[in-house]
Amino acid sequence: MNWTDSLDIAIALDEAHPDVNPLTIGFVDLMEMVMALEEFEDDAEKTGEKILEAIQMNWIEERE
């Protein structure tokens, strides 16, 4: 999984962290959570605010 796989990342985060509210998580914590996913294989330098925002939005939608 890479940073561009925002929907797949969101699904994995939802499964790995069912008790976390994606509305309240900061981007630094979100980045750390993504990088800790077993399936994730990209570099931290390849992300930015827009990518993290897309992941967060997809995660919020997964919860609804």
N, C-alpha and C positions, 0 to 999 in steps of 0.2 A: 504494500500500500504506500502511496506517495501523497504529498500535500494536495495534489489536484483531485484526489479521490475523496472529496469532502463528504459525500453522502455515505460512502462505505466507512469512513472514519467515524461519522456521527453514529451510525448503527453500532459499530464496535464500542464506542464510548458509552452508549446507552446500555449495552449488555454488560460492560465491565464496571460501570459506575451507576447502578440503578438508584442509589440514594443521593446522587449529586443533582442539584437543580441547575440546568444549563443556563438559566436566566441570571444566575448570581455569580457565575465563575468568571474570573478575570483572564485576560489573554495569556499572561505568563503561566498561570496554572493550567490553562487549556493546552498550551503548547507542550508543557511537561507531561500532561496526561496522554496526549497524542503520541509523543515520542516514546512513552512507556508501553504502548500497545505492542504486543508480540508480533503482529503482522506488519507493523510500520517499519519502512526501510529507507526513509529519506533523511536529508540533512537539515539541521535546524536553520542554517543560513538561507535555505530556499523558501522560507515562509515569510509572511508579513501580515499586517493587520487585516487586509481584505480576505486573505485565505482563512485566517482564524475566524473572522466574522462569518464567512460562508459555512465553515464547520459548525459554529455555534448555532446559526440559523437552522441548518439541517437537523441538528440535535434537538432543538426546540420543536421542530415539526415532527420529528420521530416520537416525541413524548405526547403529542396531541392526539 
